[in-house]
Amino acid sequence: MKLVVFPDTNVLFHCKPLADLPWHEHGDVDLVHVLIGAPVQDEVDRHKQDGNSRRAKRARDANALFRRMLAQADETPLVIRERNPTVQISFAPSLPVTRPRLDTLDLTRADDRLLEEVIHFGRGDPAACVLTDDTGMQLKAKRHGVRVVPVGPNWRLAPETDERDKQIQLLTTELARLRSAHPVLALRVNDQDAATVGSIAATLPCYPPLAEHTVVELTRAVKTRYPIATDFGEQPPPQSEFDDLVKNTIIAQLRTWEPPTSDSIKAYETSYAEWLTATSRKFERLHVRLNAAGRVIPVRFQLRNVGLCPADGLQLKVTAHAGIKMLASHADAVPAMIRQLRGLDGVITLNKPPQAPKGQYTAARWAHTLERATSIIPGNPIGTSLLRPRVVPGRHDFYRQDKDSVGSSCVFGVEELRHGADAESFSLWLFVPADIAPARSHLYFRVSARNLPDALQKRVRLDLTYERHDTLAIAKRWRLRDH
């Protein structure tokens, strides 16, 4: 079978030499006649002066092949492969000046001019086809009814390093060498499920404040269940059989009944009124506590030095925007405020009412005083927490550079962040105050060091939505504190 192919320029530049191509992949071929069209000759001539790039070298090799073709007598095809199959090459015949033109071809484009040559030649030889690796050329040939011989995967040249590639490699190596003299930091932000994220979405509760009349009704209900005391035990209790047995002993002489004083009764009544006021205030502020407990967004992030040298004098700052506040900690430390919020179980807990004063025997009071006096055991250390030494952070220990409190930002520092060590973990607890409801905010991370050329900066978006909850339903489940 004979195969007549018009190769496009890409075949000469990016494929193996024509004599080495596996032509058998396209059938039982015994003769391949390669025709070089005029547009291909122009492209080769244009690129042979492009310097030392691979395309320029391939263009010069193709031009040398063209010179050998020109040396053939009477433009006889040049045989470049003797058998299996035989491959010969020659220039395509020139197109006549007067010829039919196709309106679907743009002859200002090299591919369209080559396709016109194939169409014109194919009118006399139906075996003519296009050899190309260009998808656009294949599509255009198919639309004009021209057969296409596609380039196979193993027809292409292996990647070759030219002078430009070598220069890029040298610059890359030099850049890597320079970077090895500086730390390389990587910061990764995780959500509460430990997944790495670029943004954080959260749905937060919205507890509205209780109406004024509702607070009054709830306070009245508490007062009804725990009314103010009116019986203070001014008279001693009735005598028992034991009292009859000891009435003539010294114990009876010591057991003098002492009723509560008027001052203690007044103090109790004042404390009870203050307790009711505090109870009413708790109902008034219930929505603030519920929103504080429910509007917490936990965020974890890790910082690691993946470079080849330590980071000296590193500072890590995290800032929240749109009125959002935060608490922060290093490693697994949990601030006391977070532990308290975690302990809230959705039930309002009221303080116990003050205890009314009662009359008592003086001996009982002495016994109580004696019990307190004997509870102090000699030798027990007093105020040991005040003697605890101050912990000084080590060279590789992170510490807070700002106040460890709720704010819109936090700053951590470390004298040296070692390279190749495990990632340092941090925790953030974001608070959205009850009086604001931003739909969008962001966290801004900035990490700098004395030997870091450019600070590491990262921005994480926060997308927030809100759900309305029933404050009164929780208020009705009030209970007294156990202790």
TAFENGI-V802481 format. One record per residue. N is the residue number from 1. RES is the residue in one letter. PHI is phi as a letter, one per 40 degrees, with the letter a starting at -180 (* if undefined). OMEGA is omega in whole degrees, 0 to 359 (999 if undefined). Layout:
N,RES,PHI,OMEGA + N,RES,PHI,OMEGA
This chain:
1,M,*,180 + 2,K,b,180 + 3,L,b,178 + 4,V,b,186 + 5,V,b,171 + 6,F,b,180 + 7,P,c,172 + 8,D,c,187 + 9,T,c,182 + 10,N,c,179 + 11,V,c,180 + 12,L,c,185 + 13,F,c,192 + 14,H,b,179 + 15,C,b,176 + 16,K,c,178 + 17,P,d,184 + 18,L,d,181 + 19,A,c,185 + 20,D,b,183 + 21,L,c,179 + 22,P,c,185 + 23,W,c,182 + 24,H,c,178 + 25,E,c,181 + 26,H,b,174 + 27,G,h,181 + 28,D,c,185 + 29,V,c,176 + 30,D,b,178 + 31,L,a,175 + 32,V,b,178 + 33,H,b,181 + 34,V,c,179 + 35,L,b,180 + 36,I,c,180 + 37,G,c,181 + 38,A,c,179 + 39,P,c,178 + 40,V,c,178 + 41,Q,c,180 + 42,D,c,181 + 43,E,c,179 + 44,V,c,181 + 45,D,c,182 + 46,R,c,186 + 47,H,c,185 + 48,K,c,179 + 49,Q,b,184 + 50,D,c,178 + 51,G,g,186 + 52,N,b,178 + 53,S,c,181 + 54,R,c,180 + 55,R,c,179 + 56,A,c,179 + 57,K,c,179 + 58,R,c,178 + 59,A,c,178 + 60,R,c,176 + 61,D,c,178 + 62,A,c,179 + 63,N,c,176 + 64,A,c,177 + 65,L,c,180 + 66,F,c,179 + 67,R,c,177 + 68,R,c,179 + 69,M,c,180 + 70,L,c,182 + 71,A,c,179 + 72,Q,c,179 + 73,A,c,176 + 74,D,f,178 + 75,E,f,176 + 76,T,c,179 + 77,P,d,179 + 78,L,c,179 + 79,V,c,181 + 80,I,b,176 + 81,R,a,189 + 82,E,c,186 + 83,R,a,177 + 84,N,f,348 + 85,P,c,173 + 86,T,c,180 + 87,V,b,177 + 88,Q,b,185 + 89,I,b,177 + 90,S,a,177 + 91,F,c,178 + 92,A,c,178 + 93,P,d,179 + 94,S,c,177 + 95,L,c,177 + 96,P,c,180 + 97,V,c,179 + 98,T,c,181 + 99,R,a,178 + 100,P,c,181 + 101,R,b,178 + 102,L,c,180 + 103,D,c,182 + 104,T,c,179 + 105,L,b,176 + 106,D,b,188 + 107,L,c,171 + 108,T,c,180 + 109,R,b,183 + 110,A,c,181 + 111,D,c,181 + 112,D,c,178 + 113,R,c,177 + 114,L,c,180 + 115,L,c,177 + 116,E,c,178 + 117,E,c,180 + 118,V,c,180 + 119,I,c,181 + 120,H,c,180 + 121,F,c,183 + 122,G,c,178 + 123,R,c,178 + 124,G,b,181 + 125,D,b,183 + 126,P,c,180 + 127,A,c,183 + 128,A,c,180 + 129,C,a,181 + 130,V,b,174 + 131,L,b,187 + 132,T,a,173 + 133,D,b,183 + 134,D,c,181 + 135,T,c,179 + 136,G,c,178 + 137,M,c,179 + 138,Q,c,181 + 139,L,c,182 + 140,K,c,178 + 141,A,c,180 + 142,K,c,180 + 143,R,c,178 + 144,H,b,175 + 145,G,g,181 + 146,V,c,178 + 147,R,c,181 + 148,V,b,171 + 149,V,b,183 + 150,P,c,177 + 151,V,c,179 + 152,G,c,182 + 153,P,d,183 + 154,N,c,175 + 155,W,c,187 + 156,R,c,176 + 157,L,c,173 + 158,A,c,179 + 159,P,d,183 + 160,E,b,180 + 161,T,c,176 + 162,D,c,183 + 163,E,c,179 + 164,R,c,178 + 165,D,c,179 + 166,K,c,179 + 167,Q,c,177 + 168,I,c,179 + 169,Q,c,178 + 170,L,c,179 + 171,L,c,178 + 172,T,c,179 + 173,T,c,180 + 174,E,c,178 + 175,L,c,178 + 176,A,c,179 + 177,R,c,179 + 178,L,c,180 + 179,R,c,180 + 180,S,c,178 + 181,A,c,180 + 182,H,b,175 + 183,P,c,175 + 184,V,b,186 + 185,L,b,177 + 186,A,b,180 + 187,L,b,182 + 188,R,b,181 + 189,V,b,180 + 190,N,b,172 + 191,D,c,184 + 192,Q,c,177 + 193,D,c,177 + 194,A,g,177 + 195,A,c,178 + 196,T,c,186 + 197,V,b,171 + 198,G,b,175 + 199,S,a,183 + 200,I,b,177 + 201,A,b,181 + 202,A,a,173 + 203,T,b,187 + 204,L,b,179 + 205,P,c,176 + 206,C,b,180 + 207,Y,c,179 + 208,P,c,178 + 209,P,c,177 + 210,L,c,177 + 211,A,c,183 + 212,E,c,181 + 213,H,c,177 + 214,T,c,177 + 215,V,c,179 + 216,V,c,181 + 217,E,c,179 + 218,L,c,179 + 219,T,c,178 + 220,R,c,179 + 221,A,c,177 + 222,V,c,181 + 223,K,c,180 + 224,T,c,181 + 225,R,c,180 + 226,Y,b,183 + 227,P,c,178 + 228,I,c,182 + 229,A,c,176 + 230,T,b,179 + 231,D,b,185 + 232,F,b,177 + 233,G,g,178 + 234,E,c,180 + 235,Q,b,179 + 236,P,c,179 + 237,P,c,179 + 238,P,d,181 + 239,Q,c,178 + 240,S,b,178 + 241,E,c,178 + 242,F,c,179 + 243,D,c,178 + 244,D,c,183 + 245,L,c,187 + 246,V,b,187 + 247,K,c,180 + 248,N,c,182 + 249,T,c,179 + 250,I,c,179 + 251,I,c,181 + 252,A,c,181 + 253,Q,c,180 + 254,L,c,185 + 255,R,c,177 + 256,T,c,180 + 257,W,c,181 + 258,E,b,179 + 259,P,c,178 + 260,P,c,179 + 261,T,c,177 + 262,S,c,178 + 263,D,c,180 + 264,S,c,178 + 265,I,c,178 + 266,K,c,178 + 267,A,c,177 + 268,Y,c,181 + 269,E,c,176 + 270,T,c,179 + 271,S,c,180 + 272,Y,c,178 + 273,A,c,178 + 274,E,c,178 + 275,W,c,177 + 276,L,c,178 + 277,T,c,179 + 278,A,c,178 + 279,T,c,178 + 280,S,d,179 + 281,R,c,179 + 282,K,c,177 + 283,F,c,180 + 284,E,c,185 + 285,R,c,184 + 286,L,d,183 + 287,H,c,179 + 288,V,c,180 + 289,R,c,181 + 290,L,c,178 + 291,N,c,179 + 292,A,c,181 + 293,A,c,185 + 294,G,c,184 + 295,R,c,177 + 296,V,b,180 + 297,I,b,179 + 298,P,c,179 + 299,V,b,175 + 300,R,b,173 + 301,F,a,182 + 302,Q,b,177 + 303,L,b,182 + 304,R,a,175 + 305,N,c,182 + 306,V,c,179 + 307,G,c,184 + 308,L,b,177 + 309,C,a,182 + 310,P,c,175 + 311,A,c,184 + 312,D,c,177 + 313,G,f,185 + 314,L,c,175 + 315,Q,b,180 + 316,L,b,180 + 317,K,b,177 + 318,V,b,182 + 319,T,b,175 + 320,A,b,184 + 321,H,b,178 + 322,A,g,175 + 323,G,g,181 + 324,I,c,179 + 325,K,b,182 + 326,M,a,163 + 327,L,b,183 + 328,A,a,176 + 329,S,a,178 + 330,H,b,179 + 331,A,g,185 + 332,D,b,180 + 333,A,c,179 + 334,V,b,180 + 335,P,c,182 + 336,A,c,180 + 337,M,c,179 + 338,I,c,178 + 339,R,c,178 + 340,Q,c,180 + 341,L,c,178 + 342,R,c,180 + 343,G,c,178 + 344,L,c,186 + 345,D,b,178 + 346,G,g,179 + 347,V,b,178 + 348,I,c,183 + 349,T,b,181 + 350,L,b,175 + 351,N,c,177 + 352,K,c,178 + 353,P,c,180 + 354,P,c,181 + 355,Q,c,181 + 356,A,c,177 + 357,P,c,180 + 358,K,b,174 + 359,G,c,182 + 360,Q,a,173 + 361,Y,c,182 + 362,T,c,180 + 363,A,c,179 + 364,A,c,179 + 365,R,c,178 + 366,W,c,179 + 367,A,c,179 + 368,H,c,179 + 369,T,c,179 + 370,L,c,180 + 371,E,c,179 + 372,R,c,182 + 373,A,c,182 + 374,T,c,181 + 375,S,c,179 + 376,I,c,184 + 377,I,c,180 + 378,P,d,177 + 379,G,g,178 + 380,N,c,178 + 381,P,c,180 + 382,I,b,176 + 383,G,g,182 + 384,T,c,181 + 385,S,c,180 + 386,L,c,182 + 387,L,c,182 + 388,R,c,183 + 389,P,c,178 + 390,R,c,181 + 391,V,c,179 + 392,V,c,182 + 393,P,c,176 + 394,G,c,183 + 395,R,c,183 + 396,H,b,181 + 397,D,b,175 + 398,F,c,177 + 399,Y,a,179 + 400,R,c,176 + 401,Q,c,178 + 402,D,b,179 + 403,K,c,181 + 404,D,c,183 + 405,S,a,180 + 406,V,c,179 + 407,G,a,180 + 408,S,c,180 + 409,S,a,174 + 410,C,a,183 + 411,V,b,175 + 412,F,b,177 + 413,G,b,174 + 414,V,a,183 + 415,E,c,180 + 416,E,a,174 + 417,L,c,186 + 418,R,c,176 + 419,H,c,179 + 420,G,g,180 + 421,A,c,178 + 422,D,c,180 + 423,A,c,175 + 424,E,c,184 + 425,S,b,178 + 426,F,b,178 + 427,S,b,174 + 428,L,b,171 + 429,W,b,183 + 430,L,c,180 + 431,F,b,174 + 432,V,b,183 + 433,P,d,185 + 434,A,c,184 + 435,D,c,176 + 436,I,b,178 + 437,A,a,180 + 438,P,c,178 + 439,A,c,182 + 440,R,a,175 + 441,S,a,176 + 442,H,a,172 + 443,L,b,180 + 444,Y,b,179 + 445,F,b,175 + 446,R,b,181 + 447,V,b,179 + 448,S,b,178 + 449,A,a,182 + 450,R,c,182 + 451,N,b,176 + 452,L,b,185 + 453,P,d,182 + 454,D,b,179 + 455,A,c,174 + 456,L,c,182 + 457,Q,b,181 + 458,K,a,180 + 459,R,b,180 + 460,V,b,182 + 461,R,c,175 + 462,L,b,176 + 463,D,b,189 + 464,L,b,172 + 465,T,b,188 + 466,Y,b,177 + 467,E,b,180 + 468,R,c,180 + 469,H,b,184 + 470,D,c,179 + 471,T,c,184 + 472,L,c,181 + 473,A,c,178 + 474,I,c,180 + 475,A,c,181 + 476,K,c,181 + 477,R,c,183 + 478,W,c,178 + 479,R,a,179 + 480,L,c,177 + 481,R,c,183 + 482,D,c,184 + 483,H,b,999
